[in-house]
Structure formats: C-alpha cells, structure tokens
Amino acid sequence: MNKQSESIDVKNYMSQLGQRARVASREIGRAETAMKDRALNIMADRIDAEAEKLKQANALDLQAGKAKGLDAALLDRLELTDKGIRSMSEGLRQIASLSDPVGEITDMAYRPSGIQVGRMRVPLGVIGIIYESRPNVTADAAGLCLKSGNACVLRGGSEAFHSNQAIAECIRYGLEQAGLTTDVVQVIETTDREAVGEMLRMKESIDVIIPRGGKGLIERISNESLVPVIKHLDGICHVYIDASADIEKAIRVSLNSKTQRYGTCNTLETLLVDEKIAGAVLPKLCDEYKAKGVELRGCEKTRALVEGVLAATDEDWDTEYLAPILSIRVVEGIDMAIEHINAHSSQHTESIITENYTLARRFLREVDSSSVMVNASTRFADGFEYGLGAEIGISTDKLHARGPVGLEGLTSQKYIVLGDGHIRT
C-alpha cells in the first residue's frame, strides 16, 4: 500500500518491515545463484519495458523538485533519462553476470593438528540504505544486495518518491517471477522523516547502514546510528598535473574530470599544477573551462597566469562544490601536491597526470585515498566502471570496505574448519 500521504504508525510499520527483512535474509542467503540471476535479469527486462512509466513517475518528482527550488546539481541527480534507465537495466544484467561471492572458500590449509582451516564468504544479512535524489540507487542497491545474498531496506529521498516506487514495482516483479519473496527488497513507502530515525535504531533487524547523500545526512546518520555504518562524507577530489605531463593528456583528463558531470562525488574539485608546467598548460586549460561556464578560483600564481580567475580562499580547498566551480593551485612539485591532497582531500579519488613512472608509483603509494589514479579521469571512480556491476556507494572508511562497494564489500568472511574426528590435545 502507498503510504506517502497516509498517517501511519511509523514505529510499528518499520518494526514489521524489519522483521520481514530478517526472515527474508535467511531465504536469500541460501538461494541458488541461478535463481538470483534469473530475478536480476527479469528485473532488467521489466525496467526496459516500463521505461515510459518510469519517466512519467520521474517527471512528477522533477516538477515537484523545481517547485521546491532544488538546485541544479540535485535536479541532475534526480533526473531519469533514457540513458539512465538503460544504465540501470544494464547494471542489473552485469551484476547477474558476475561470479557469486556467497559460499566462496579460500585459503584452505592443513594445520599441524591435521585439521583444515579456511575462510568462507557470507552475506552481511540485512542492509539498510538511506539515499537522496538518485533514483537509480534503488535498482543498483537492490541488485547488489540480492546477488550478494542480503535482504535490504531502502529509504530514498522524498524528492524521488514516485521514481523510487516505480522502480520498486519492477524489482518486486522480478522477485516474484523468480520465485523469491518480495521481502528481500523493501522500499519504504512513507516519506515521514521519522522512518530514518527508526532505521538507525533497528539493530535487531538491520546489520549495517549505508548512507548516500549530502554531508549533512551522512553526518547525522554517523552520529545517531546504533547500527554500524559504511560511509563517505564528501568527494573533494584532486588532479595533479606533474611537470613531466603530456599537455594534451593533462587538458583532456582535467577537463573531463570536472565537466563530464558536476553533481557527482567523483568530480574534480581542486586542480593542482606543477609550477614548471603551469605557464604552458593553465592558460589553454582555463580557456576550455571558461568555454564550458566553469567559475575558476585560484591562488596568486594561478591568477597571475590566467585572467578572470577569482581569488581562492582557505575554505575553497575544503569545499565539495558539486557545481561548475573549480579551485586551482600552483605547487612547487610532487611533495607539495601530496601534502595539499593529504591535508584537504576527503580521501575519495585523486589522479596524477605524468609521464614519470617513478613519480606515478610514488603518488600511488603516498596518497591516502580510496581510489588513486595515473593519467585517468577521476570520473572513473565508479563501481560500474570498475567492473563491479554497479555500486552501493563509495566508502572512504578503512573498515570494513573502501572505495566503490560492490558484491564483495557486501559480504563478510567466517572461518571454517574441516576435521575427521580430530580433538585438541
């Protein structure tokens, strides 16, 4: 039943939902791979078949979002284009094609006692996901949780309510047709904000919470949750152009990192340029940025090289713009670049543009972020691009998962022991 506008007992609703999810987690945890893959493929086919219906639902959300004054970055995340719908279905099919991690046994070894000890990969159980704007998360999260043997409780933002519910119908259809209970994936049907508070207290029903959204949402969840959280707070990403960089590569990669999409966590926010190459690369690159309407904020050396650059403040180096704004700093070499990144980065994604193999290896080793790249756009920091089928989020934590969280990140391991009547003496 659609509960968006109903007055309901949220605590009771969420309690029942959590209990059903716990029971469903046991069913999906023992489901055969073929059954899970069948459900995923049916979901994908259904999403393609219902594309027009999904766009109609999304249009209602976009209309309401514009009326509420949502900014351009949020509206960009909210919109379901034909390409976005195809990407959802393709992501589900790619997840179906991936190896099933559940039950994988590794590291089996005989001990001196004669027993064999190894590790088996197992589902986490019930995963709660709280997210804003992007309705494609509904399909990505459902697919990844299903394939990794987990039940999930999904709480999308109220701004995407109609889109999320339309996608949820496709998911339920796939589960039913494959012979699985629809309780495996439950998309919360109320926009009451108290539903989030209840999720954060459901430690008997939910094993882990994964938030996707703005910094305020994630900080709130991290501070209030009684359930373990896999999180990242923001995406302050850097590209460093080294003195040995190929200028054509530097311009192409830096431009794509910033302008391919503005409202994503893997978008470039601060560009660092070695002073030895700054005069050759910055004027050309900044002309390209200006042509695309990007506002530039730079240090004194940057402003001396390029006209029309605003003065960067200390706050700019710590800001995730999610908008056509870029901060630029000229540095004295790789030491200063790494020092700046480790001081101001959110430990999401950083890239070096260089033809120097030694410096590339040093950058990979010393930059402490979840994705570190050489001569590649930061926009590649994405589960789909990494071959994970999709991602449930990008974790900047160091425990339990780091970087794009795909199937393996949604599982844990337990030790298994094989014996034949062995006893300890």
N, C-alpha and C positions, 0 to 999 in steps of 0.2 A: 504494500500500500504506500502511495506517495504521501509523505508526512511533512512536506515542505511548509505548508501553511497551517498545519493542524496544531492544536495544543495537545502535547503528549507528555507523559511522564518520562523524561529523558533518562533518568537514572535506571528505571525499570527496563526501558527499551534497550539501553546499552548493555545492561546486565544480561538480558536474554540473548542479545546478539553475540556477546562474548562467550556465553555458554555454548551456543550453537557452533561458533567458530572452533572452540576447543574440541568438541566432538568431531567436527569435520576434519580437523588437523590429523586425527588418527586415521581417518579414511584415506585422505590424500597421501599421508606419509607411507602407506603400504600399497598405493596404487601402482600398477604396472606402467612402465614407460609408454607403451603403445597406447594405453588409454589416455594418458596425459597429452600425448602428442596429437591424438585424434581430437580431443577437446580444443586444443590450441588452433589446429587447422580449421575446424568448424567455426571458431570464433573469428578467425581471419576472413573466411569466406563471408560470414554474416556481416562483418564491418564493411566489406566491399559492397555487398548487396544493399546495405542500408545507408550508403553514403549520403544520399539526398536527405534522408531523415535526420542523419547526424548533423548535416549542415543547417537544416531548419531549426533544430534544437539549439545549435551554436549561435544562430542568428538572434535568438531570443536573449541569450546571455550577452552577446556583443551590444545589442540595443540597450539592455539594462546597464551594462558597464559604461557605455558612453553617457547615458543619462546621469549616472552617479559620478561622472568626471574621472574615471580611471585614466591613468596616464598612458602614453603611447607604448611604453615597454610592457605594461600589464596587458593591454589590449592585444599586443603582438603575441604574447604568450597564450592568450585566451583563444585566439582565432584558430578554427579548424579549416584549413584549406584542403583542396583536393590532394595536394602533395602530402599534407599532414595525415590525411586519412589513409592514403596508400602506405605511408611510412608506418602507421600503426599496424596495419594488417601484415605488412612485410616483416615488421619486428616480431610479431607473433609466430609467423612461419619460420623465421630464423631461429627463434627460441626452440621451436619444435625440432629443428634440425640439429640442435646442439646435443652433445653427449649428456646423459642424465647423471648428475653427480651423486644422487642418492644411492647409498649402498656400496659406493666405490671403496675398495680395500687397498691400502697402500702400506708400505714399509714393514711387511711381514718378515719377521726374523726369528730364528731359533735362539733361545736363551740357554745358558749352561745347564739349567734345570731340565731342559727338554721341552718346555712349553714354547709355543709360538706367540709372539706379541706383534700386533699391528694396529692400524687405525682405520676406522670406517667413517665415511662421510654421511651425516644425518641431517634432516631438516631442523630448523630452529623451533618450529611449532606453529605459533600464531604470530603474524607480523601485522602491526598497526602502522598505517601510513597516513600522514597528515600533510596535505599539499595545497598549494594555491594556484589559481589561474589555469595552468596547463592541463586540459582535459585528456591529452594523450597519455598522461601518467596513469590514468585509470586502466588503460589497456596494457601498458608496459608493466605496471606493478602486478596486475592480475596474472599476466603470462609468466613472469619470472617467479612469482610465488608458487604458482601451480606446478611449473616444471621442477622446481626445487623441493617439492613435496610439502609446502607450507600452506596453511589456510591464511587468509588475510582479511583485515577490516580496513576499508578505505574511506577516508574522510576528506573529500575535495572541498575547495573553497565555495562559498555561496555564490560567487560571481560566475562559476562554471556549473551550477546545479543542473540545468537542463541538459547540457552536453554530457556530463558525467552519467546521468541517469539513462540517457540514450545508449551510451557505450555499455553501461551495465546490463542493459537488456540483451545486447549481443553476447556478452560474456555468459550470462545465465543460459542463453540458448545453447551455446557450445557445451557447457557443463551438462545440461540435461540430455542433449543428443549423444553425448559420450557415456552416459550412464553414471555420472558423478553428481553428488549432492550440490545444489546451488549455494549451500552454506560455506563452501570452500572459499568463495569470493563474495564478500558482503560490502556493498557500497552504501554507506549511511544515508538514509532517506530523509533526514531532517537537517535544516540549516541552523538550528539552535546552537549557539556557540558553546553551551554547556556540554554538548556532546564531546567536544575536545577535552574539557576538564575531566569528564568521566573516563575517557580513554586513558588518560595519563595516570589514573588510579587503578586501572584494571589489571593489576599484577598477577591475579589468579588466572586470568583469561588470555592475556597478551604477553608474549615473551620478549618482544623488542619493538620499539617505536622508531620509525624513520620519518623525519620531517623534511619536506621540500617546500621552500618558500622564502620569504623575506627574512632579514636578520632578526626583526622583532619577534616573528613567530617562532623561529628556531631557538632564540634565547629564552623565550617563555617556556617552551617545551623542555629544554635542557634544565631549566631551573626548577620546574614544577613536577616533572615526571617521576613517578615511583617505579616506572618500567625502564630498563636500560635503553639508551638512545644511541643510534648511529646517525651522525650529523655532519653538516658543514655549515658554517655561519655565513660566509660570503665568498665571492670569487674575485679577489684582487689579483689579476693575472698580469705577468710581465713578459715582454720580449726584449732581449738584449742583443743589439747589433754590435758584434765584435769588429775590431779594426781590420781583420782579415776577411770580413764578409764579402760575398759576391753581392754587389749593389742591386742587381736585378732581383736576385732571390730575396734580399732584405726588404725591398719595396713590396714585392708580391706577397710575402708571408706576413709582413707587418700590416699591410692594408687589409688582407683577408681576416687576420686575427681580430681586427677592430670592426670592420664594416660588413662582414658576411651576415651577422645578426648582432643587434645591440643589446637585446634584453636577456642574454644568457650568462650563466655563471662562468663559462669558459671564454668569454670575450675579453680581449686585451683592454686593460685599463691604464697601465703605465708602460711607456716605451723608454728604454734605456739605450743610449748610443755612445760608443767609444769616441772620445774627443778627436782621435786621429782620423776618423772617417765621417764625423758629423757634418763637416762642410760639404762633403761630396754627396751624402745621402739625404740629409734632412730637408734641404730646400725642395728637392724633387718629390720626396715622400709627403711633405706637408702640403704641397700643391694638390696631390692626389686626395689627401684627407679633406682639404677645403672644398674641392670639387664635389665631394660627397656630403658636404654640410657638417663636417665634424668640427666642433669647437676645440681649439688647442690651448692648453695651459702648460707653460714651460718654465724651466729655470732660466737664470740670467743668460747663460751661454746659448741656450736654445733661442731665446728672444733676440739675441744679437745676430743669429744666423738667419732667422725667418721673421718676416714682417707679419704683424697681425696676431701674434701669439700673446695670450693673456698671461699675467704673472701667476705662476703656481704657488699655492700656499702649502704650509706643512700638512694641512688637512687633506689636500688633494692626493698626496701619496698614500693615504689610508682610506680612500674612498672607492667603493664599487659604484660606478656611475649607472650602469645598465641603460646607457643613453649615448647619443653621438657626442661624447666629450672624451678627450684623451689628455693625460698628463705626460709630459716629456722631460727627461733629464739627461743631460750630457755628463758622462762619467769618465774617470781617468784610467779606466781599464777594467779587467775582469774582477779584480779584488773589490773595487768599489761597487761594481754591479752586483756581485754576490752579497756584499754587505747590505746594500739597499734592499735587495729582494728578501733576505732573511729577516730584515727589520720591519718591512712593510707588507710583505705578502700574506695572504690568508692561507698559504700552503695548499693552494688548489693546483694551478698549472703555470709553468714558466718555460720559455723557449729561448735558445741561443741561436743566432744566425752567425755562422762561422765556417771558414774553410780550414781551420786549425784543429786537427784531430786531437791534439793534446789538451787544448783548452776545452774542446767539446766534452772530453771524458772528465775533465775536472769539474765542469759545470754540472754534469750528470751526478757526480759523486757528492758535491758540496751543497747543492741547492736542496733544501729540505721541504719539498712539496710532494703532493700525491702523484702528480704527473710532471715529468721533466723531459723536454724535447730538444732535438737538434734539427735546425733547418726545416721546421714544420709549424704550421699554424696552431695556435692554442685551441682553435675551434675543433680540433680532432679529439680533444679530451672528452670523450663521449662513449658510453657503453656500446652503442650501435656501431660506431666507427672502430672500436677496439675488438669487434667480433664477439661481443657478449650477448648479441641478440637485441638487447635493449639495456637500460639500466634502471635501477630503482632509486638512484641518487648517486652523488659523488661525495664520498666521505673524505674529510680532511682529518679525521681522527687517526690515531695509530693503532687502536684496538677497537673493534675486532676486525674491521675491514678498512681498507684505504684505497682511494681512487674510485673509479666507477664501480658500483656494487652490482654485480651480475649474479649468475646462478651460484657460483662458489661462495660469494660473500653472504648468501642467504642460507648457508649451511654451516654446520659445526662438525667437529670430529669427536668420536669416542674411541677409547682403546678397546680392542678385542683380544681375547686370549684363547688359544686353542690348545687343549690338552687331551690326554687319553688316560684318565685316572691319576694324573700327576698330583702329588702332595708336596707341601713345603716341609723341608727337614731342618 
